[in-house]
Every structure is written in C-alpha cells, then in structure tokens.
Amino acid sequence: MMETFHTEILPIWLAGGWLMIPLAILGLLIYLAVFELYVHLARRNFYKADPNTWGHWIDVPEDSKGELGEIIRYTQADAEKADDIRGRFTEVRRAYLPPVRARIRFANILAGAAPLMGLLGTVMGMLSTFVGLSVSTAGNTIDLVAGGISEALVTTQTGLVLAIPAYVMVSSLRKREEQLATFLSRLETLTILRFQRRRHLAERVASGDPGEPPTAAEAPPAPTDGKQPDAEGTDAVGEEGTTDEERHENRKVRTA
C-alpha cells in the first residue's frame, strides 16, 4: 500500500504543483461537511416513522416517545385553537429546517469551488508552459512544456474527482431535507384535523346533542307479545304447527 502511494499516487500529486495543497484542504472540508450532515439527519430520522404509530400518538400524546413524541406533545400542550397548533409547528420548522438547509448550501458551495480551483490550475499550468517556451533553450523545451501541461491536467482532474461525488451526495441530502419538510407538513395537517374533530365532539356533548338518530339497520326490533295479525285482521295465537282444517275451525268458533 505504501509502496503504491510512493510510486504512483505521490508523483501524480506533485505533478499538479502547489495548487494541489489548497485542493486537498478543500476536499477535506467538502466531505467533512457532507458526512456531518449525514450524521445530523440520521439522528433525526423520525420522519421515517410508521404512520400508524405517529397517528396514534397524535390521538394519545401521552403514549408518544422519542424526539417525535416531544414534537407532538409540544404542539398539542394547552392548545385552545387551531392557530395555536399552527404557530407551534412554525417554531418546529424553524428549529429543524433552516440549519439543515444552511449546511446543504455550504456543502454545495464547496463542491462547486473544486472544479473552479482545478480550472485555475489549468490556467496556471498553461501559463507555465508558455513561459517555458519563451525562455527555454533547445535542450529543455520538452521538459518545460510537459511540466506545464501535466500541472494543467492534474489539477483539473483532481477538481472534478472531488466535485462529482460531492454533488451526488448533496443531492441525496437535499432529498432527505425535503422528506423532513413534507413529514412536518403532514404531521401539522393531521394534528389540526384531529384537534378540530375532538373539539367538535366536546361541544356536542356539552350542548346535550344526542347526535344523529339511529338508522333502520341500527334500530332495535319492536317488542312483540307472541301475537301476529293474520290476513283478516285477527290474532293468530299458537297456530304454528296446526293443519289448515284446524285453523278453519278455530276461525268459525271465534266468529260464533
């Protein structure tokens, strides 16, 4: 490993000239910012929670746990109207989203500076080439030209190598930030809806409103005393299981 570094990597690095040192510092800053933001969002991954779980926590804030539970309890504590909940969710957004967005912008600026610094190395390398051509003698012209072109190409390559993966990672971080913002909006909407529903039910109970009358399917069956009207308006008592002739005789007796 060390032999490969000394024989292959180090000569290429030195061929880029002194500008490789600022590029190395810039690359270190880029990936420190990116990985720090990954860790920050990994610790606040409550936006990936099960909707059934946090939906239950909105109904029963006492059961909520973790950082998401703290948000739910804070937004509902002593809330008297929906505007109170909206104001508290605004505070939650200000606490979570602006720091993430500021770090994403910072990482994006650093990633954009890497290819520009590589381009600066290209310009400096070409200037070195032209200076070498102007002051060179017949013996060292090729060495001066090769050194300038090498410096130009190596710095450009290094800047692109630093910037391309960083742009991909910053895009991934921006997607996570959008997921966090969307989750907080969903949480706010559902919290307000359920708050208004609970308040509406409490007002109905306080006013003594019994609610909607039961439907036909929900209504209890009418009580009976074992008598069913027959076709002629008379009561048929205990006629189940009798023959037609017996029922006919019974009707005659009643008529008499």
MIMI-527178 format. One line per 10 residues: number of its first residue (from 1); their letters; for each residue x, y, z of N, C-alpha, C. Coordinates in steps of 0.1 Angstrom, whole numbers. Layout:
NUM) a) X Y Z X Y Z X Y Z | ...
// end
This chain:
1) mmetfhteil) 8 -12 0 0 0 0 9 13 0 | 18 13 9 27 25 10 36 26 -3 | 40 14 -8 48 14 -20 40 20 -32 | 27 16 -33 19 21 -43 17 36 -42 | 16 41 -30 14 55 -27 27 63 -32 | 39 58 -29 51 65 -32 54 64 -47 | 51 53 -53 55 51 -67 44 57 -77 | 31 57 -73 21 61 -83 13 74 -79 | 9 74 -67 0 85 -63 8 98 -60 | 19 96 -53 26 108 -49 32 116 -61
11) piwlaggwlm) 38 109 -71 43 116 -83 32 124 -90 | 20 118 -91 9 124 -98 5 137 -90 | 5 135 -77 1 146 -68 11 158 -69 | 23 155 -69 34 165 -71 34 172 -84 | 29 164 -94 29 170 -108 19 181 -109 | 9 182 -100 -1 192 -101 4 206 -96 | 16 206 -89 21 219 -84 16 222 -71 | 19 234 -67 15 239 -53 0 240 -51 | -8 241 -62 -22 243 -61 -29 230 -56 | -22 219 -56 -28 206 -51 -30 207 -35
21) iplailglli) -22 215 -29 -24 217 -14 -38 223 -11 | -41 235 -17 -55 240 -15 -66 231 -19 | -64 223 -30 -74 213 -34 -75 202 -24 | -65 198 -17 -66 188 -7 -74 193 5 | -71 206 9 -78 212 20 -93 213 17 | -96 218 4 -110 219 0 -117 206 0 | -110 195 -5 -117 182 -5 -120 177 9 | -111 180 19 -113 176 32 -125 184 38 | -126 197 35 -138 205 40 -151 200 34 | -151 196 21 -163 192 14 -168 180 21
31) ylavfelyvh) -160 170 23 -165 157 28 -167 157 43 | -161 166 50 -164 167 64 -178 173 66 | -181 183 58 -194 190 58 -205 180 54 | -203 172 44 -213 162 39 -215 151 49 | -205 145 54 -207 134 64 -213 139 77 | -209 152 81 -215 157 93 -230 159 91 | -234 163 79 -248 165 77 -256 151 76 | -249 141 71 -255 128 71 -257 123 85 | -248 125 94 -249 121 108 -261 129 114 | -261 142 111 -272 151 117 -286 146 113
41) larrnfykad) -288 142 101 -301 138 96 -304 123 101 | -293 115 102 -295 102 107 -300 102 122 | -296 112 130 -301 113 143 -315 118 144 | -320 124 134 -333 130 133 -341 123 122 | -341 110 122 -348 102 112 -362 99 116 | -369 107 125 -382 104 129 -392 105 117 | -388 112 107 -397 113 95 -399 100 88 | -392 90 92 -394 77 86 -403 68 95 | -408 73 105 -416 65 114 -429 60 108 | -435 49 113 -447 43 108 -459 53 110
51) pntwghwidv) -466 56 99 -478 65 100 -488 60 110 | -490 47 112 -500 42 121 -495 46 136 | -482 45 138 -477 48 151 -479 62 155 | -474 71 146 -475 85 150 -489 91 148 | -497 84 141 -512 87 140 -518 84 154 | -514 73 160 -520 70 173 -514 80 184 | -502 84 182 -496 93 192 -503 107 191 | -508 111 179 -515 123 179 -528 123 187 | -535 111 186 -547 109 194 -544 108 209 | -533 101 212 -530 99 226 -515 104 228
61) pedskgelge) -513 117 230 -499 122 231 -491 116 243 | -498 111 253 -491 105 264 -484 93 261 | -488 86 250 -481 74 246 -469 76 237 | -467 89 232 -456 92 223 -443 91 230 | -432 88 221 -419 86 226 -409 92 217 | -397 94 222 -386 99 214 -387 114 210 | -379 118 200 -379 132 196 -393 135 189 | -398 126 182 -411 128 175 -422 130 186 | -421 122 197 -431 124 208 -430 138 214 | -418 143 215 -416 156 221 -423 167 212
71) iirytqadae) -421 165 199 -428 174 190 -443 174 191 | -449 162 191 -463 160 192 -468 166 205 | -462 163 217 -466 168 229 -465 183 230 | -454 189 224 -453 203 225 -463 211 216 | -466 205 205 -476 212 196 -490 211 201 | -493 202 210 -507 200 215 -509 205 229 | -498 207 236 -499 211 250 -507 224 252 | -518 223 259 -526 235 263 -530 243 250 | -532 236 239 -537 243 227 -552 245 228 | -556 258 226 -571 261 227 -577 262 214
81) kaddirgrft) -569 265 203 -575 266 190 -564 262 180 | -569 260 167 -560 255 157 -548 264 154 | -550 277 156 -539 287 153 -528 285 163 | -531 280 175 -520 277 184 -511 266 179 | -518 256 173 -510 244 168 -502 249 156 | -508 257 147 -500 262 136 -488 270 140 | -490 278 150 -478 286 154 -467 278 160 | -471 267 167 -460 259 173 -453 250 162 | -461 246 152 -454 239 141 -445 248 133 | -448 261 132 -439 271 126 -426 271 134
91) evrraylppv) -427 271 147 -415 271 155 -407 259 153 | -414 247 152 -407 235 150 -399 235 137 | -406 240 126 -399 241 113 -386 250 114 | -388 261 121 -376 270 122 -365 264 130 | -368 254 139 -358 248 147 -351 237 139 | -358 230 129 -352 219 122 -347 222 108 | -355 229 101 -352 231 86 -341 241 83 | -341 253 88 -330 262 84 -316 258 87 | -313 251 98 -299 246 100 -295 236 89 | -304 227 86 -301 217 75 -299 224 62
101) rarirfanil) -308 233 58 -307 240 45 -294 248 45 | -290 254 56 -277 262 56 -265 253 53 | -265 241 59 -254 232 58 -254 227 43 | -265 224 38 -266 219 24 -260 230 14 | -264 242 17 -259 253 8 -243 254 10 | -239 253 22 -224 254 24 -217 243 17 | -222 230 18 -216 219 11 -216 221 -4 | -227 226 -9 -229 228 -23 -219 239 -28 | -217 249 -21 -207 259 -25 -193 253 -25 | -189 245 -15 -176 239 -15 -174 230 -27
111) agaaplmgll) -185 222 -30 -184 213 -41 -183 220 -54 | -189 232 -56 -188 240 -68 -174 246 -69 | -168 249 -58 -155 255 -58 -144 246 -63 | -146 233 -61 -135 223 -65 -132 223 -80 | -141 222 -89 -137 223 -103 -132 236 -108 | -137 247 -101 -132 260 -104 -117 262 -100 | -114 256 -89 -100 256 -85 -91 247 -94 | -97 236 -99 -90 228 -109 -88 236 -122 | -98 244 -125 -96 252 -137 -85 263 -135 | -85 268 -123 -74 277 -121 -60 271 -122
121) gtvmgmlstf) -59 258 -118 -47 251 -120 -44 249 -135 | -54 247 -143 -53 245 -157 -47 258 -163 | -52 269 -159 -47 282 -164 -33 284 -160 | -30 281 -148 -16 283 -143 -6 274 -150 | -11 261 -153 -2 252 -160 1 257 -174 | -10 262 -181 -7 267 -194 2 279 -194 | 0 288 -184 10 299 -183 24 294 -181 | 25 284 -173 39 279 -171 44 273 -184 | 36 267 -192 40 262 -205 45 273 -214 | 38 284 -215 41 294 -224 54 302 -219
131) vglsvstagn) 55 303 -206 67 309 -201 79 300 -204 | 77 287 -202 88 278 -205 92 279 -220 | 83 280 -229 86 281 -243 93 294 -246 | 90 305 -239 96 317 -242 111 318 -237 | 114 311 -226 127 313 -220 136 300 -222 | 130 290 -229 137 277 -230 148 278 -241 | 157 269 -239 168 267 -249 164 254 -256 | 172 250 -265 169 238 -273 169 225 -265 | 176 225 -254 177 213 -247 166 210 -237 | 160 220 -231 150 217 -221 136 221 -225
141) tidlvaggis) 133 224 -237 120 228 -242 109 218 -239 | 112 206 -242 102 195 -240 99 193 -225 | 109 194 -217 106 192 -202 98 203 -197 | 100 215 -201 92 226 -196 77 226 -201 | 76 222 -213 62 221 -219 55 209 -212 | 61 198 -210 55 187 -204 51 190 -190 | 60 197 -182 56 200 -169 44 209 -167 | 43 219 -176 32 228 -176 19 221 -180 | 19 213 -190 7 206 -194 3 196 -183 | 12 189 -177 9 180 -166 3 187 -154
151) ealvttqtgl) 8 199 -151 2 206 -140 -13 210 -143 | -15 214 -156 -28 218 -160 -38 207 -159 | -34 195 -164 -43 184 -165 -46 177 -151 | -36 177 -143 -37 170 -130 -46 178 -121 | -45 191 -120 -54 199 -112 -68 199 -116 | -70 199 -129 -84 198 -135 -90 184 -131 | -83 174 -132 -88 161 -129 -91 160 -114 | -82 165 -106 -84 164 -91 -97 172 -87 | -99 184 -93 -111 192 -90 -124 184 -94 | -124 178 -105 -136 170 -109 -138 158 -101
161) vlaipayvmv) -127 151 -97 -128 139 -88 -134 143 -75 | -131 155 -70 -136 159 -57 -151 164 -58 | -154 170 -69 -167 176 -71 -178 167 -74 | -176 157 -83 -187 149 -88 -193 140 -77 | -186 133 -69 -192 125 -58 -199 135 -48 | -193 147 -46 -199 156 -36 -213 161 -41 | -214 163 -54 -227 168 -59 -237 157 -58 | -234 144 -60 -243 133 -58 -248 132 -43 | -238 134 -34 -242 133 -20 -250 144 -15 | -247 156 -20 -255 168 -17 -269 167 -22
171) sslrkreeql) -271 161 -34 -285 158 -39 -292 149 -30 | -285 139 -25 -292 129 -16 -296 136 -3 | -288 145 2 -291 152 14 -303 162 12 | -303 168 0 -314 177 -3 -327 169 -3 | -327 157 -8 -339 149 -9 -344 145 6 | -334 142 14 -338 139 28 -344 152 35 | -338 163 32 -344 176 38 -358 178 33 | -361 175 21 -374 177 15 -384 167 22 | -379 154 25 -387 145 31 -391 149 46 | -381 155 52 -384 161 66 -394 172 66
181) atflsrletl) -393 181 56 -402 192 55 -416 187 52 | -417 177 43 -430 171 39 -437 164 51 | -428 157 59 -434 150 71 -439 160 81 | -432 171 83 -437 181 93 -450 187 88 | -452 189 75 -464 194 70 -476 184 72 | -473 171 69 -483 161 71 -487 160 86 | -477 161 94 -480 160 109 -488 171 113 | -486 183 108 -493 195 112 -508 194 107 | -510 190 95 -523 188 89 -532 178 97 | -526 167 100 -533 156 107 -536 160 122
191) tilrfqrrrh) -527 167 128 -529 172 142 -540 182 142 | -541 191 133 -551 201 133 -565 195 130 | -566 185 121 -578 179 118 -584 171 130 | -575 164 137 -580 156 148 -583 165 160 | -576 176 161 -579 186 172 -593 192 170 | -596 195 157 -609 201 154 -620 191 156 | -617 178 153 -627 168 155 -630 166 170 | -619 165 178 -622 163 192 -629 175 198 | -626 187 194 -633 199 199 -647 199 195 | -650 195 182 -664 194 178 -672 184 186
201) laervasgdp) -666 173 189 -673 163 197 -676 168 211 | -666 175 217 -667 180 230 -678 190 231 | -680 199 220 -690 209 220 -704 202 219 | -705 192 211 -718 184 210 -722 178 223 | -712 172 230 -716 166 243 -720 177 253 | -713 188 253 -716 199 262 -730 205 260 | -734 205 247 -747 211 244 -759 201 245 | -755 188 249 -766 178 250 -771 172 237 | -764 175 227 -769 169 214 -767 154 213 | -778 146 212 -776 132 212 -770 127 199
211) gepptaaeap) -768 135 189 -762 130 177 -773 126 167 | -769 120 157 -778 115 146 -787 104 151 | -800 103 147 -808 92 151 -803 79 145 | -806 68 151 -801 55 146 -808 52 133 | -801 46 124 -807 41 111 -816 29 113 | -823 25 103 -832 13 104 -824 1 107 | -812 0 102 -804 -12 105 -799 -12 119 | -797 0 125 -793 1 139 -804 1 149 | -816 3 145 -828 4 154 -831 -9 160 | -834 -10 173 -838 -23 179 -851 -28 174
221) paptdgkqpd) -853 -41 174 -866 -47 169 -878 -43 178 | -889 -41 173 -901 -38 180 -905 -49 189 | -909 -47 202 -913 -58 211 -926 -64 206 | -927 -77 208 -939 -85 204 -943 -93 216 | -956 -96 216 -962 -105 227 -966 -118 222 | -960 -122 211 -963 -135 206 -975 -136 197 | -981 -124 194 -993 -123 185 -989 -116 172 | -993 -122 161 -991 -116 148 -1004 -115 141 | -1007 -104 135 -1020 -102 128 -1021 -112 116 | -1033 -118 114 -1034 -127 103 -1040 -119 91
231) aegtdavgee) -1044 -125 80 -1048 -118 68 -1061 -111 70 | -1070 -116 80 -1083 -109 82 -1083 -100 94 | -1071 -96 99 -1071 -86 110 -1072 -92 123 | -1073 -106 125 -1075 -112 137 -1061 -117 142 | -1060 -121 155 -1048 -125 160 -1047 -140 160 | -1036 -145 155 -1033 -159 155 -1024 -163 166 | -1030 -170 176 -1023 -174 188 -1020 -189 188 | -1007 -192 188 -1003 -206 189 -1007 -214 178 | -1009 -209 165 -1014 -216 154 -1002 -223 146 | -990 -221 151 -979 -227 144 -979 -242 146
241) gttdeerhen) -978 -249 135 -978 -264 136 -992 -270 134 | -1003 -262 133 -1017 -268 131 -1020 -269 116 | -1030 -278 113 -1033 -280 99 -1043 -269 94 | -1045 -269 81 -1054 -259 76 -1069 -261 81 | -1073 -273 82 -1087 -276 87 -1089 -271 102 | -1078 -273 110 -1079 -269 124 -1080 -254 125 | -1072 -247 117 -1073 -232 117 -1086 -227 112 | -1092 -234 102 -1105 -230 97 -1116 -232 108 | -1115 -243 116 -1125 -245 127 -1123 -235 137 | -1111 -231 141 -1108 -221 151 -1115 -207 147
251) rkvrta) -1114 -204 134 -1119 -191 129 -1135 -192 131 | -1141 -203 128 -1156 -204 129 -1160 -202 144 | -1152 -208 153 -1155 -207 167 -1155 -192 171 | -1144 -185 167 -1143 -171 170 -1155 -163 165 | -1159 -166 153 -1170 -159 146 -1183 -161 154 | -1185 -173 158 -1197 -176 166 -1197 -169 179
// end
